[in-house]
Amino acid sequence: MLKRKSMKTHGKISLSNYFQEFKEGERVAVIRELAVQPKFPRQLQGRSGVVSGKRGDSYIVKINDLNKEKTYIIHPVHLKKLK
């Protein structure tokens, strides 16, 4: 689990990650960006899901939690595209 960033990237946000685009149906992993406030829920760190839509600047991501499918609205700075 991410608790700290390296000294080179401490307090900085990658603009390419901040403005990245996803299409509906793409698989993404949830990785917390520590430099963005408010802090992100730890229970979602490292989970993967499917993008099901867009709401404002954020994306609606469906994530399976045990046997239930849950939807979360997550900013793209916290998402990473999976192959």
N, C-alpha and C positions, 0 to 999 in steps of 0.2 A: 504494500500500500504506500502511496506517495505521501510522505510527510514533509519533505523539504525539496527544494530545487537546488541545482548546483549554483555556485557563486556567479558564474557567467550569465545565467538566465534568471537569477533571483529578482523578482519584482517586475519582470518584463513579460509582455504578451506578444506572441507571434501574430502579426497581422494577417499572414496567409491562413493561419488556423482560425482566426477570428471571423474572416469573411468567406470561408470555404462553403461550397454549395454541394448539396446532396440531392439525388433523385429519389422518387418514391420507389420502394422495394429494395433499396441498397442496404447491405449489412454494415453496421457500425459497431464499434466498441466504445464504451463510456470510460473516458480517462479524465479525471479531475484536473482542471487548470487551477493551481493554487494561488495565482496572482489575481484572480477575479473574485470580487466580493459580490454577494454574500457567499460563504463557503458552501460547497456542494455536498449532498448526502453521501456518507461513506458506504452505505449499503449498495449503492449502484456502481462503485468503483470496480472496474475490471469486467463488468457484465457486457454482453453483446445483445443486439436486437436489430429490428428492421425498421427503417424509416417509413412511416405511413402517411406523412403529410407535413405541412408547414403551417405555423401559426405565428404571424409577425416575422421577426428575425429568427425565431427558434424553430426546432423541428419536433414533431410528434414521433416518439420512438416506442415501439411495442417490445417489451422485455418479458420473457417468461420467468416468473418467480415461483419455483417449485412447479405446481401443476396449473397455476393461474397465469393468464396473460394480462399484464398491466401496461398502461400507457403513461408515458412521462413526457413532459415538454422540456426539452434540453437545448441550451444554446450551442451553436456549432463549435465554439471554442473547446467544449468538453467532449467532442466526438472525434473519432478517428475511423477512416474508411477501412473496411476489411476486404480482402480479395476473395 
